[in-house]
Amino acid sequence: MASAETAAEHERILREIESTDSNCIGPTLRSVYDGQEHGLFMEKLEGRIRNHDREIEKMCNHHFQGFVDSITELLKVRGEAQKLKGQVTETNQRLQNDGKELVSTMDELRQCRLQQRNIATTIDKLTHCLPVLEMYSKLQEQMRAKRYYPALRTLEQLEESCLPQAGSYRFCAIMAENIPCMRTHIRDVSMSDLKDFLESIRKHSDKIGETAMKQAQAQISRDNAVTSQQWSARGCRLRKDQGSGTNVERAGRSLLSEKDSRILDVEDAEKDEVPGAQDLVDFSPVYRCLHIYSVLGSRDIFENYYRKQRRKQARLVLQPHSNMHETLEGYRRYFNQIVGFFVVEDHVLHTTQGLVNRAYLEELWELALSKTIAALRTHSSYCTDPDLVLDLKNLVVLFADTLQGYGFPVNQLFDMLLEMRDQYGEILLKKWNQSFRQILDQDNYSPIPVASPDEYQQITGQFPFQDAELNKMSFPKKLPFSEFVPKVYSQLKEFIYACLKYSEDLHLSSTEIDDMIRKSTNLLLTRTLSHCLQYAIKKKNVGLTELVQIIINTTHLEHSCHYLEEFISNITNVPPDTINATKLYGTSTFKDARHAAEEEIYTNLNLKIDQFLQLADYDWMAAQGGGQASDYLIDLIAFLCSTFAVFTHLPGNAIQHAMLPGKVAQTACMSACKHLSTSLLQLLLEADVRQVSMGALQQFNVDVRECERFARAGPVPGFQGDTLLLAFIDLRQLLDLFTQWDWSTYLADYGRPTCKYLRVNPHTALALLEKMKDTSRKNNMFAPFRKNDRDKQKLIDTVVKQLRNLIASNQA
């Protein structure tokens, strides 16, 4: 078994030796020498070698004859080959001799072809270089001519197409090196031009804005011309229907055609064409710089720079001058600069693509609106001239209309103008307050004398007055009111005109304008005119005649209020019966003024009565009274009679006036009598009068009888019966009680409706009775009756005790 394995192993090794490269049989032989069957392997190896030798010999024997035949044929060919070699050598020699001339000619041809190729190459290179040189020359010309954008385009073409085609030449390298420097130079020069442009438009924005506002004014003038023609045609129809127009209608038509020439002087917008912003400003630096930076790939940098600089300029433009509020020209320059700024930006927006956009403009406009409105609120608050405020309003309207034409929202400006309307109203109220006071101070408070129909027509043209009885009278005659009535009425209409002028062009409806005018007029009536009338009534040294005339004047002004209502309705085209229409408070204003004048009359009369009473000098310890009234009282009654005669000047027609002639006089007379009665009673009961004699009471009774005689005489017509005597009834019953000494009747009937002394207050009676006690038992009124002195004193004490019990029982 072992020998079989050994034989198999040796067979394997032999196959491996046969099939393996000789360089790799080392490990195989080593395995043989490492084994124990070395000899046996050598035998097998020699046997294998002998087998291979026998196979080689068989193969050689098989191919030997073919080899011998090949050698024989080869020997036969050698001779032919030698002959052929000689012929080839001879032929080659002849060919070499014949080809020397051809070779020389070919060399010359080669040289010519080489020169020709060099010439063609040179022409080709020059063909590629000449465009570069021409382009570079063109570039230099453009740079010298400052045509930087075409130069930049030429530079781009030179760099991208010409230089790459020209090849690597030194001059091309120099050109390539100069290209960045030239780009930088072009960029710097264009930026310098842009800065000059920005500085120029900053300086000339005033002129640009003025031009734009003139254009807007011209357009408004054309629109208003069309509107005026329409109103004129409508006015013709109205005149045809209604006949000749009233003053109100003529005033309304004149207001519609009136234009404020102080804003902008546009002589003839149709004939003189106003240049536009593009005609005044050369925008080429902006376009050129924009294109250059776009080509250089730095458009974002340029846009940011332009917007940043314009924002800075916007803040400078929006900064008003400190004295802007002093003149209209200051406001005009301010608005012109703002308009000029936004006109330029609007033009840039529409002529460039993306340099500025709508969002950027809206942001700047929001900033401008806030700054402008704040500046107007601040500076307009310093203004005290209504004409300047009105001109400013018209200028703001033109400013808003101009920018609205460029697409900017201006609602906030009109809202601000509505706020300024209140300020304008306050300024008007101050101005009219001075006018009213001047009219009232200069008035003579006398009826207006009219000498001719022309004068009468002139006055009635200013104030709506109609009196059929007065019309029947011949000239000369007097109107019932003084000059301040037509003057005040004219001032009221002028105030309404002023309010209407402010409301024009504010895009308000007729109802809103009507409401605004009525509210402002109400403020004028209830605050300004009312205060002025109160001032005229309350000022020092105003006489009763003046107060009476004020009553007459306010009565006429009160009845003219409905004419003011019609006047406002006519100029606003809003019927007075419109729902929610504001009503004028003129009636109540003039009523209050009239009542104040009446109260002032009553107060002045009472003060005058007090002055006379201060002259009273009673001897309270007189033994007996005099036979006639006191001098002070006679003077007082004479004064009252002359005073009440003034009231006969009051108008007597109840249709014309709300107050009858007697009413004021009657009220004044009754008030004076009551005050006189009360003052006399206080004089009798004042604390300084410690003791009163019966003689003093008798003198006091005589004075009271004189007062009653005055009341009974009827100083003012219109009292029924003895109505005026009732003012002295309290004093009369008190004096009758003491002079008649009728205490039993008083105490018995006290509290009954039929009591004879019903108006006598027990406190008053007690106070006066206390003054009649003889506390010193000296100079007593009962001295002549000393026998009855004790009984009288006891009687007084009894009456005093009974009065006190009566008072105590009533209090309980």
Secondary structure as the mmCIF struct_conf table of DSSP 4:
data_model
#
loop_
_struct_conf.conf_type_id
_struct_conf.id
_struct_conf.beg_label_comp_id
_struct_conf.beg_label_asym_id
_struct_conf.beg_label_seq_id
_struct_conf.end_label_comp_id
_struct_conf.end_label_asym_id
_struct_conf.end_label_seq_id
HELX_RH_AL_P HELX_RH_AL_P1 ALA A 2 SER A 19
BEND BEND1 THR A 20 THR A 20
HELX_RH_3T_P HELX_RH_3T_P1 SER A 22 CYS A 24
HELX_RH_AL_P HELX_RH_AL_P2 GLY A 26 ASP A 34
BEND BEND2 GLY A 35 GLN A 36
HELX_RH_AL_P HELX_RH_AL_P3 HIS A 38 ARG A 144
TURN_TY1_P TURN_TY1_P1 ALA A 145 LYS A 146
HELX_RH_AL_P HELX_RH_AL_P4 TYR A 148 GLN A 157
HELX_RH_PI_P HELX_RH_PI_P1 LEU A 158 CYS A 162
HELX_RH_AL_P HELX_RH_AL_P5 LEU A 163 ALA A 166
BEND BEND3 SER A 168 SER A 168
HELX_RH_AL_P HELX_RH_AL_P6 ARG A 170 GLN A 242
BEND BEND4 SER A 244 SER A 244
HELX_RH_AL_P HELX_RH_AL_P7 ASN A 247 SER A 257
TURN_TY1_P TURN_TY1_P2 SER A 261 ILE A 263
BEND BEND5 GLU A 267 GLU A 267
TURN_TY1_P TURN_TY1_P3 ALA A 269 LYS A 271
BEND BEND6 ASP A 272 ASP A 272
HELX_LH_PP_P HELX_LH_PP_P1 GLU A 273 PRO A 275
HELX_RH_AL_P HELX_RH_AL_P8 ALA A 277 LEU A 280
HELX_RH_AL_P HELX_RH_AL_P9 SER A 284 VAL A 295
TURN_TY1_P TURN_TY1_P4 LEU A 296 GLY A 297
HELX_RH_AL_P HELX_RH_AL_P10 ARG A 299 VAL A 317
TURN_TY1_P TURN_TY1_P5 LEU A 318 LEU A 318
BEND BEND7 GLN A 319 GLN A 319
TURN_TY1_P TURN_TY1_P6 SER A 322 ASN A 323
HELX_RH_3T_P HELX_RH_3T_P2 MET A 324 GLU A 326
HELX_RH_AL_P HELX_RH_AL_P11 LEU A 328 THR A 351
BEND BEND8 THR A 352 VAL A 356
HELX_RH_AL_P HELX_RH_AL_P12 ARG A 358 SER A 380
TURN_TY1_P TURN_TY1_P7 SER A 381 TYR A 382
HELX_RH_AL_P HELX_RH_AL_P13 PRO A 386 GLY A 405
TURN_TY1_P TURN_TY1_P8 TYR A 406 GLY A 407
HELX_RH_AL_P HELX_RH_AL_P14 ASN A 411 GLN A 442
BEND BEND9 SER A 446 SER A 446
HELX_LH_PP_P HELX_LH_PP_P2 PRO A 447 ILE A 448
STRN STRN1 PRO A 449 VAL A 450
BEND BEND10 SER A 452 SER A 452
HELX_RH_AL_P HELX_RH_AL_P15 PRO A 453 GLN A 462
BEND BEND11 PHE A 463 PHE A 463
HELX_RH_AL_P HELX_RH_AL_P16 ALA A 468 LYS A 472
BEND BEND12 MET A 473 MET A 473
HELX_LH_PP_P HELX_LH_PP_P3 SER A 474 SER A 474
BEND BEND13 PHE A 475 PRO A 476
STRN STRN2 LYS A 477 LYS A 478
BEND BEND14 PRO A 480 PHE A 481
TURN_TY1_P TURN_TY1_P9 GLU A 483 GLU A 483
HELX_RH_AL_P HELX_RH_AL_P17 PHE A 484 SER A 503
TURN_TY1_P TURN_TY1_P10 GLU A 504 ASP A 505
BEND BEND15 LEU A 506 LEU A 506
HELX_RH_AL_P HELX_RH_AL_P18 SER A 510 LEU A 523
HELX_RH_PI_P HELX_RH_PI_P2 LEU A 524 LEU A 529
HELX_RH_AL_P HELX_RH_AL_P19 SER A 530 LYS A 538
BEND BEND16 LYS A 539 LYS A 539
TURN_TY1_P TURN_TY1_P11 LYS A 540 ASN A 541
HELX_RH_AL_P HELX_RH_AL_P20 LEU A 544 HIS A 559
TURN_TY1_P TURN_TY1_P12 SER A 560 SER A 560
HELX_RH_AL_P HELX_RH_AL_P21 CYS A 561 THR A 572
TURN_TY1_P TURN_TY1_P13 ASN A 573 ASN A 573
TURN_TY1_P TURN_TY1_P14 PRO A 576 ASP A 577
TURN_TY1_P TURN_TY1_P15 ILE A 579 ASN A 580
HELX_LH_PP_P HELX_LH_PP_P4 ALA A 581 LEU A 584
HELX_RH_AL_P HELX_RH_AL_P22 GLY A 586 LEU A 613
TURN_TY1_P TURN_TY1_P16 GLN A 614 LEU A 615
TURN_TY1_P TURN_TY1_P17 TRP A 620 MET A 621
BEND BEND17 ALA A 623 GLN A 624
BEND BEND18 GLY A 627 GLN A 628
HELX_RH_AL_P HELX_RH_AL_P23 ASP A 631 VAL A 646
HELX_RH_3T_P HELX_RH_3T_P3 PHE A 647 HIS A 649
BEND BEND19 LEU A 650 LEU A 650
TURN_TY1_P TURN_TY1_P18 ALA A 654 GLN A 656
BEND BEND20 ALA A 658 MET A 659
HELX_RH_AL_P HELX_RH_AL_P24 PRO A 661 LEU A 685
TURN_TY1_P TURN_TY1_P19 ALA A 687 ASP A 688
HELX_RH_AL_P HELX_RH_AL_P25 MET A 694 ARG A 712
TURN_TY1_P TURN_TY1_P20 ALA A 713 ALA A 713
BEND BEND21 PRO A 715 VAL A 716
TURN_TY1_P TURN_TY1_P21 PRO A 717 GLY A 718
TURN_TY1_P TURN_TY1_P22 GLY A 721 ASP A 722
HELX_RH_3T_P HELX_RH_3T_P4 THR A 723 PHE A 728
HELX_RH_AL_P HELX_RH_AL_P26 ILE A 729 GLN A 740
TURN_TY1_P TURN_TY1_P23 TRP A 741 TRP A 741
HELX_RH_AL_P HELX_RH_AL_P27 TRP A 743 ASP A 749
TURN_TY1_P TURN_TY1_P24 TYR A 750 GLY A 751
TURN_TY1_P TURN_TY1_P25 PRO A 753 THR A 754
TURN_TY1_P TURN_TY1_P26 LYS A 756 ARG A 759
HELX_RH_AL_P HELX_RH_AL_P28 PRO A 762 LYS A 771
TURN_TY1_P TURN_TY1_P27 MET A 772 MET A 772
BEND BEND22 LYS A 773 LYS A 773
BEND BEND23 THR A 775 ASN A 779
TURN_TY1_P TURN_TY1_P28 MET A 781 PHE A 782
HELX_RH_3T_P HELX_RH_3T_P5 ALA A 783 ASN A 788
HELX_RH_AL_P HELX_RH_AL_P29 ASP A 789 GLN A 811
#
